[in-house]
């Protein structure tokens, strides 16, 4: 049994029945740890349970198909490494953050009670849902998703939601109370104006409420009013103008949130820097069309923003473009887009972000996932002997080159482990129809490599379901 595959089947129940019947274990917590990339430390939640208790937990499982194999998973988990927890404290444009994990400005941060629960759960801060002076009227339904059929999780998520529907006075009162009641947490107001006067008024209200910083939303892709959201974020001059007028009016840091719905994100981002921005957030959702069942609004279809794990590579591409730009590279970055596990967060940090914002995965799994984000990143740092999170910021940048600078004189061949190979033939099918016809597949159901035909694309490794195909040592190509 592959413990990750079994964990992926788990429904991640609220008030999980499997854990409720246990006195000495929390199997639901252990399974969630595996689900979110923490199998290295998952055993600690089941290590004190005996066979009978785990059997009772398995019987209590309410899975619609078959119970999660809790006993087998517990036996397969590795021993928990003994290591001290590393500090995740980090500075973000002069603001101390207890960890790099923030709620994004979205449906997960729309009122006092929600944000307070998130702070109690361990989130370091919030980019509160964007506040504006215009009337906001939402459609119903406004969400749609592209699902992974294996476990019904989101591959991608469509969101037609706009900005906060609360009265402006209510939102700033919420922000004031959050900062008063949680003084060690970072409270950032996200705002959006339509005119210079709007931007300045909202920004000053945010500062008066005691917010640590203000984020300028230049990026929402589905505003029903023109001259707002991504309409501004695609225009470098408007970005510079509105950033500058807000910056002149405040003492607290100004953060600009950039749109990905543009060919070169660095152009408006440079405009933000010229306007005096202290930091940059990226990205917001990507304009998209989904046509799933139930995706219409009263029989009508439209384009809207797309988020979730599918957009992470696009978000990373935009982050890389900015940190490689000499005008932008010294600005603090906040990474957004497709962050579900601590490994996702780590990738943004290794490309130069000092914090990350999370939305879609919270909408799926709840604020509780911050535990897995924190523990996973701490365990990773401890394993590497890293005591300061800031040491990870941008560490992968020296490895990035332009395509024409990559080594094209060497090759890496695949290596097949026939002990792990189950003879499914996926590698053969993909190589024949999408590769270079370098694999044969006989009656013994064993794939064999013809090195003379192989170009080292390693498509076979990507499609292998058992991990039986790995890479050999890189060698010089034959002339």
ChimeraX attribute file (.defattr): number of C-alpha atoms within 10 A of each C-alpha:
attribute: neighborCount
match mode: 1-to-1
recipient: residues
	/A:1	9
	/A:2	10
	/A:3	19
	/A:4	16
	/A:5	13
	/A:6	18
	/A:7	24
	/A:8	19
	/A:9	20
	/A:10	19
	/A:11	19
	/A:12	18
	/A:13	14
	/A:14	9
	/A:15	9
	/A:16	18
	/A:17	17
	/A:18	26
	/A:19	22
	/A:20	14
	/A:21	18
	/A:22	18
	/A:23	10
	/A:24	15
	/A:25	23
	/A:26	23
	/A:27	30
	/A:28	25
	/A:29	21
	/A:30	25
	/A:31	28
	/A:32	24
	/A:33	26
	/A:34	23
	/A:35	22
	/A:36	19
	/A:37	19
	/A:38	23
	/A:39	22
	/A:40	17
	/A:41	20
	/A:42	24
	/A:43	27
	/A:44	19
	/A:45	18
	/A:46	25
	/A:47	18
	/A:48	12
	/A:49	18
	/A:50	12
	/A:51	10
	/A:52	11
	/A:53	20
	/A:54	25
	/A:55	16
	/A:56	16
	/A:57	26
	/A:58	22
	/A:59	17
	/A:60	17
	/A:61	21
	/A:62	16
	/A:63	14
	/A:64	7
	/A:65	7
	/A:66	11
	/A:67	17
	/A:68	23
	/A:69	20
	/A:70	25
	/A:71	20
	/A:72	14
	/A:73	22
	/A:74	22
	/A:75	13
	/A:76	14
	/A:77	19
	/A:78	13
	/A:79	14
	/A:80	13
	/A:81	13
	/A:82	10
	/A:83	12
	/A:84	13
	/A:85	16
	/A:86	20
	/A:87	17
	/A:88	19
	/A:89	15
	/A:90	18
	/A:91	16
	/A:92	19
	/A:93	17
	/A:94	12
	/A:95	14
	/A:96	15
	/A:97	21
	/A:98	18
	/A:99	23
	/A:100	27
	/A:101	24
	/A:102	29
	/A:103	26
	/A:104	27
	/A:105	26
	/A:106	22
	/A:107	21
	/A:108	23
	/A:109	21
	/A:110	20
	/A:111	18
	/A:112	18
	/A:113	12
	/A:114	13
	/A:115	24
	/A:116	17
	/A:117	13
	/A:118	22
	/A:119	21
	/A:120	11
	/A:121	14
	/A:122	19
	/A:123	27
	/A:124	23
	/A:125	26
	/A:126	28
	/A:127	24
	/A:128	29
	/A:129	25
	/A:130	24
	/A:131	28
	/A:132	23
	/A:133	16
	/A:134	16
	/A:135	11
	/A:136	17
	/A:137	12
	/A:138	14
	/A:139	11
	/A:140	11
	/A:141	14
	/A:142	15
	/A:143	18
	/A:144	21
	/A:145	22
	/A:146	18
	/A:147	14
	/A:148	11
	/A:149	9
	/A:150	9
	/A:151	13
	/A:152	13
	/A:153	17
	/A:154	20
	/A:155	16
	/A:156	20
	/A:157	24
	/A:158	25
	/A:159	25
	/A:160	21
	/A:161	22
	/A:162	23
	/A:163	25
	/A:164	27
	/A:165	17
	/A:166	16
	/A:167	14
	/A:168	16
	/A:169	10
	/A:170	12
	/A:171	24
	/A:172	22
	/A:173	14
	/A:174	19
	/A:175	23
	/A:176	20
	/A:177	16
	/A:178	24
	/A:179	18
	/A:180	14
	/A:181	11
	/A:182	15
	/A:183	12
	/A:184	14
	/A:185	23
	/A:186	22
	/A:187	26
	/A:188	27
	/A:189	30
	/A:190	28
	/A:191	27
	/A:192	23
	/A:193	24
	/A:194	17
	/A:195	12
	/A:196	13
	/A:197	13
	/A:198	17
	/A:199	21
	/A:200	21
	/A:201	15
	/A:202	23
	/A:203	29
	/A:204	16
	/A:205	16
	/A:206	28
	/A:207	21
	/A:208	12
	/A:209	21
	/A:210	20
	/A:211	22
	/A:212	21
	/A:213	23
	/A:214	26
	/A:215	26
	/A:216	29
	/A:217	28
	/A:218	28
	/A:219	27
	/A:220	30
	/A:221	27
	/A:222	23
	/A:223	18
	/A:224	12
	/A:225	11
	/A:226	11
	/A:227	15
	/A:228	20
	/A:229	25
	/A:230	23
	/A:231	20
	/A:232	24
	/A:233	32
	/A:234	23
	/A:235	15
	/A:236	18
	/A:237	18
	/A:238	19
	/A:239	27
	/A:240	22
	/A:241	17
	/A:242	25
	/A:243	28
	/A:244	19
	/A:245	17
	/A:246	25
	/A:247	21
	/A:248	11
	/A:249	14
	/A:250	17
	/A:251	12
	/A:252	20
	/A:253	21
	/A:254	25
	/A:255	29
	/A:256	30
	/A:257	27
	/A:258	29
	/A:259	28
	/A:260	24
	/A:261	21
	/A:262	15
	/A:263	9
	/A:264	13
	/A:265	22
	/A:266	22
	/A:267	19
	/A:268	24
	/A:269	29
	/A:270	22
	/A:271	24
	/A:272	31
	/A:273	22
	/A:274	18
	/A:275	21
	/A:276	21
	/A:277	25
	/A:278	22
	/A:279	23
	/A:280	25
	/A:281	26
	/A:282	26
	/A:283	28
	/A:284	27
	/A:285	27
	/A:286	25
	/A:287	18
	/A:288	16
	/A:289	15
	/A:290	19
	/A:291	13
	/A:292	11
	/A:293	8
	/A:294	12
	/A:295	19
	/A:296	17
	/A:297	13
	/A:298	10
	/A:299	7
	/A:300	7
	/A:301	12
	/A:302	13
	/A:303	16
	/A:304	21
	/A:305	22
	/A:306	28
	/A:307	28
	/A:308	24
	/A:309	19
	/A:310	17
	/A:311	21
	/A:312	21
	/A:313	14
	/A:314	15
	/A:315	24
	/A:316	21
	/A:317	13
	/A:318	21
	/A:319	26
	/A:320	20
	/A:321	15
	/A:322	25
	/A:323	21
	/A:324	16
	/A:325	14
	/A:326	9
	/A:327	15
	/A:328	22
	/A:329	16
	/A:330	15
	/A:331	19
	/A:332	22
	/A:333	29
	/A:334	26
	/A:335	33
	/A:336	30
	/A:337	30
	/A:338	29
	/A:339	28
	/A:340	24
	/A:341	22
	/A:342	23
	/A:343	17
	/A:344	19
	/A:345	24
	/A:346	22
	/A:347	21
	/A:348	28
	/A:349	25
	/A:350	17
	/A:351	24
	/A:352	28
	/A:353	29
	/A:354	26
	/A:355	26
	/A:356	24
	/A:357	24
	/A:358	26
	/A:359	24
	/A:360	26
	/A:361	21
	/A:362	18
	/A:363	13
	/A:364	14
	/A:365	16
	/A:366	15
	/A:367	23
	/A:368	15
	/A:369	21
	/A:370	23
	/A:371	16
	/A:372	21
	/A:373	26
	/A:374	21
	/A:375	18
	/A:376	23
	/A:377	23
	/A:378	22
	/A:379	21
	/A:380	18
	/A:381	22
	/A:382	18
	/A:383	15
	/A:384	9
	/A:385	12
	/A:386	16
	/A:387	16
	/A:388	14
	/A:389	20
	/A:390	18
	/A:391	12
	/A:392	20
	/A:393	19
	/A:394	18
	/A:395	14
	/A:396	14
	/A:397	14
	/A:398	8
	/A:399	6
	/A:400	12
	/A:401	9
	/A:402	6
	/A:403	8
	/A:404	7
	/A:405	8
	/A:406	9
	/A:407	8
	/A:408	10
	/A:409	10
	/A:410	11
	/A:411	18
	/A:412	18
	/A:413	18
	/A:414	22
	/A:415	17
	/A:416	20
	/A:417	13
	/A:418	13
	/A:419	7
	/A:420	12
	/A:421	18
	/A:422	14
	/A:423	15
	/A:424	15
	/A:425	20
	/A:426	16
	/A:427	23
	/A:428	24
	/A:429	17
	/A:430	18
	/A:431	21
	/A:432	14
	/A:433	9
	/A:434	11
	/A:435	20
	/A:436	15
	/A:437	17
	/A:438	18
	/A:439	22
	/A:440	17
	/A:441	16
	/A:442	10
	/A:443	6
	/A:444	7
	/A:445	13
	/A:446	17
	/A:447	21
	/A:448	15
	/A:449	17
	/A:450	11
	/A:451	12
	/A:452	7
	/A:453	12
	/A:454	19
	/A:455	16
	/A:456	19
	/A:457	15
	/A:458	19
	/A:459	16
	/A:460	25
	/A:461	19
	/A:462	14
	/A:463	17
	/A:464	19
	/A:465	15
	/A:466	13
	/A:467	13
	/A:468	17
	/A:469	22
	/A:470	16
	/A:471	13
	/A:472	13
	/A:473	9
	/A:474	11
	/A:475	11
	/A:476	10
	/A:477	11
	/A:478	7
	/A:479	4
